[in-house]
């Protein structure tokens, strides 16, 4: 299992300013104090429980919607709005357009609700709902919107829009069961669900810790919409990653890279390819990201260097690391210098490997890199420098294979024809189980040479 930034899901609803502003408003401190906050939370919980337990009615057929639409039109004809009501609504709407919400509310409060007919009540409560929303009173807005719908007098197109506003407001106050219940109510009047409706269901199920249901709806949202918004694809990708379904998340990230070419998506796609053992594809994606200037951070450049080495391209790894160190984009740590040195060695650029390997050894907490450095000089038959760094390895200690430096020092001094010094180090090597047999073999070899001379 991998851990990547992809798991950070941006759960921002794409339903427009209504949701964004409502969230900002409902996040503000409640001036009524802690008691009011607690009371509101309890009321919201009750609503959530009620809506979650509400019976889900079947969707209306096209014929039923047609007949219901005709009844609403007849009701509009039979119960017309009075001139006085129209005048007050126009005046209140004008004040709202001028951001004079208290003035709009004062005007509406002058109307005698008991004298309004069903058509007027529907429009009256709807306007009060929008006014409450603008005043940052999301729960009140929800209540007014529901009263407007309960009049069963709004034209079906207006009712459908208002019901979807309820869905969005439920999301804004984070009443996720309410989102689902309100969505079910809205869906009864919509013959063909939209991608956005599935996306909002996916968000609600995600927030309710129901990832399977969330994924099912997120997939439908992306399928229905020709060009799904970025946030929809983000959610879908995150859900696939949670299920470790890398085969399914790959095309989603590929679409994000093409349509929304951001650094995060390039990096995530390379990681996903790597997680599913598509190492060549992972390297290609990283190279393209580098060309576009997306790979600028230490860990990103080091990851690309390791990918180069894994792909058998050590020269490219070394030049990348060299440039990153020169530009101070890569931190000069022992691990980085070791990777750089090993890359030059694999590229058979032995002279260029010396300096980074020396720096890595000096910065390291143990003597293993000094041992590696000595081996490089030993391979070049530079016995003097080999002995120098093997001794530094012994002095720094912490070797993964205790006795290895002692054994190699014995071999170095043997090649320098310093037999006594060689035997001294071979005797030290005999004290370690891992090097005992080899040290004995060398000592036997020296003994035979001495007897024959």
RAGIDA-V636063 format. One record per backbone hydrogen bond with DSSP energy under -1.0 kcal/mol. CO is the residue of the C=O (numbers start at 1). NH is the residue of the N-H. Records with the same first field share a line. If there is no record, write none. Layout:
BEGIN
CO->NH / NH
END
This chain:
BEGIN
4->7
5->8
7->9
9->11
10->12
16->20
17->21
18->22
19->23
20->24
21->25
22->26
23->27
25->28
30->33
33->37
34->38
35->39
36->40
37->41
38->42
39->43
40->44
41->45
42->46
43->47
44->48
45->49
46->50
47->51
48->52
49->53
61->65
62->66
63->67
64->68
65->69
66->70
67->71
68->72
69->73
70->74
71->75
72->76
73->77
74->78
75->79
82->86
83->87
84->88
85->89
86->90
87->91
88->92
89->93
90->94
91->95
92->96
93->97
94->98
95->100
96->99
99->101
100->104
101->105
102->106
103->107
104->108
105->109
107->110
108->111
112->115
113->116
117->121
118->122
119->123
120->124
121->125
122->126
123->127
124->128
125->129
126->130
127->131
128->132
129->133
130->134
131->135
132->137
133->136
137->141
138->142
139->143
140->144
141->145
142->146
143->147
144->148
145->149
146->150
149->152
155->159
156->160
157->161
158->162
159->163
160->164
161->165
162->166
163->167
164->168
165->169
166->170
167->171
168->172
169->173
170->175
171->174
174->176
175->179
176->180
177->181
178->182
179->183
180->184
181->185
182->186
183->187
186->189
187->190
188->60
194->198
195->199
196->200
197->201
198->202
199->203
200->204
201->205
202->206
203->207
204->208
205->210
206->209
210->214
211->215
212->216
213->217
214->218
215->219
216->220
217->221
218->222
219->223
220->224
221->225
229->233
230->234
231->235
232->236
233->237
234->238
235->239
236->240
237->241
238->242
239->243
240->245
241->244
244->246
245->249
246->250
249->253
250->254
251->255
252->256
253->257
254->258
255->259
256->260
260->262
262->266
263->267
264->268
265->269
266->270
267->271
268->272
269->273
270->274
271->275
272->276
273->278
274->277
277->279
278->282
279->283
280->284
281->285
282->286
283->287
284->288
285->289
286->290
287->291
288->292
289->294
290->293
294->296
297->301
298->302
299->303
300->304
301->305
302->306
303->307
304->308
305->309
306->310
307->311
308->313
309->312
313->317
314->318
315->319
316->320
317->321
318->322
319->323
320->324
321->325
322->326
323->327
324->329 / 330
331->333
333->337
334->338
335->339
336->340
337->341
338->342
339->343
340->344
341->345
342->346
343->347
344->349
345->348
353->357
354->358
355->359
356->360
357->361
358->362
359->363
360->364
367->371
368->372
369->373
370->374
371->375
372->376
373->377
374->378
375->379
377->382
378->381
381->383
382->386
383->387
384->388
385->389
386->390
387->391
388->392
389->393
390->394
391->395
392->396
393->397
397->367
401->404
403->407
404->408
405->409
406->410
407->411
408->412
409->413
410->414
411->415
412->416
413->418
414->417
418->422
419->423
420->424
421->425
422->426
423->427
424->428
425->429
426->430
428->431
429->432
432->436
435->439
436->440
437->441
438->442
439->443
440->444
441->445
442->446
443->447
444->448
445->449
446->450
447->451
448->452
END
